[in-house]
Amino acid sequence: MPEFEFVLRCDPGPDPLARGAELSILEVVWGLRLGSFNPGTQLFDLIEGSLHTVRQGDGRLFLEPPCERIDRHARTLHTERRG
């Protein structure tokens, strides 16, 4: 599995993140959880070849369309913290 699985395509925020930045799955999971991304940020999934946009709703950030690998990884981290 590659070290980097996502590439930042676009960040519409006032202080945009660097276009082309390579991110691991863990960086994306924690970026969403901690609110590090701006709504509208686009991430390209290198493994699946799909483009995802960061959205905000119900007080949290999420990807649209959903990325099952991100969701699965986030659930794993949540379960490990409990156990």
Backbone torsions as a table, in degrees:
resi	resn	phi	psi	omega
1	MET	NA	134.9	-178.6
2	PRO	-67.6	153.6	178.9
3	GLU	-65.7	-39.1	179.3
4	PHE	-109.0	132.7	-177.1
5	GLU	-118.6	-10.5	-178.3
6	PHE	-135.0	150.0	174.6
7	VAL	-125.7	133.0	178.1
8	LEU	-75.3	121.4	-178.9
9	ARG	-93.3	-41.0	-173.5
10	CYS	-158.9	138.3	174.5
11	ASP	-132.8	111.2	-176.0
12	PRO	-82.1	6.1	-175.3
13	GLY	-70.8	167.7	-179.3
14	PRO	-64.8	-31.5	174.6
15	ASP	-121.2	77.9	-170.8
16	PRO	-63.6	144.8	172.3
17	LEU	-70.3	157.8	-175.0
18	ALA	-68.4	121.4	175.2
19	ARG	-59.7	135.7	-179.8
20	GLY	89.7	-2.0	178.8
21	ALA	-60.7	135.5	179.0
22	GLU	-95.3	130.8	-175.5
23	LEU	-125.8	141.9	173.6
24	SER	-81.5	167.1	178.5
25	ILE	-62.2	-36.8	179.8
26	LEU	-65.9	-38.5	177.9
27	GLU	-64.9	-37.2	178.5
28	VAL	-69.7	-45.2	179.2
29	VAL	-57.7	-50.4	-177.9
30	TRP	-71.2	-33.9	176.1
31	GLY	-60.7	-41.0	177.3
32	LEU	-69.2	-43.9	-177.1
33	ARG	-65.3	-39.3	-176.8
34	LEU	-91.1	-3.1	179.0
35	GLY	76.6	28.8	-177.2
36	SER	-77.5	-17.8	180.0
37	PHE	-96.8	153.8	174.0
38	ASN	-92.3	142.7	173.1
39	PRO	-56.0	135.4	-177.4
40	GLY	99.4	-12.2	176.8
41	THR	-61.7	137.5	179.7
42	GLN	-110.3	130.7	178.7
43	LEU	-121.1	130.4	177.8
44	PHE	-98.4	125.4	179.8
45	ASP	-84.5	110.7	-178.3
46	LEU	-68.5	-29.4	-178.2
47	ILE	-75.0	-49.2	-176.2
48	GLU	-89.9	-17.9	-177.4
49	GLY	71.7	33.2	-176.9
50	SER	-122.6	153.8	-179.9
51	LEU	-104.6	133.3	-179.0
52	HIS	-124.9	143.9	178.5
53	THR	-114.6	134.6	177.6
54	VAL	-75.3	129.4	177.3
55	ARG	-124.0	159.8	177.9
56	GLN	-122.8	134.3	177.9
57	GLY	-168.6	146.4	-179.4
58	ASP	55.0	35.0	176.7
59	GLY	74.1	17.1	179.9
60	ARG	-143.0	163.1	174.6
61	LEU	-99.4	145.0	177.8
62	PHE	-150.3	166.8	179.3
63	LEU	-97.8	141.1	175.5
64	GLU	-128.5	123.9	-6.2
65	PRO	-65.9	158.7	-179.7
66	PRO	-58.8	150.3	176.3
67	CYS	-114.8	108.6	-176.1
68	GLU	-57.7	-37.8	179.8
69	ARG	-63.2	-39.6	177.7
70	ILE	-66.6	-46.7	179.6
71	ASP	-60.4	-44.1	-179.5
72	ARG	-64.6	-43.3	179.7
73	HIS	-64.1	-42.8	179.3
74	ALA	-62.5	-41.3	178.3
75	ARG	-64.3	-38.9	179.3
76	THR	-62.4	-44.5	178.7
77	LEU	-63.0	-41.5	-179.6
78	HIS	-63.5	-43.1	-179.7
79	THR	-65.9	-40.7	-179.1
80	GLU	-64.0	-36.6	-179.7
81	ARG	-66.9	-34.6	180.0
82	ARG	-71.6	-44.9	-171.9
83	GLY	-75.3	NA	NA
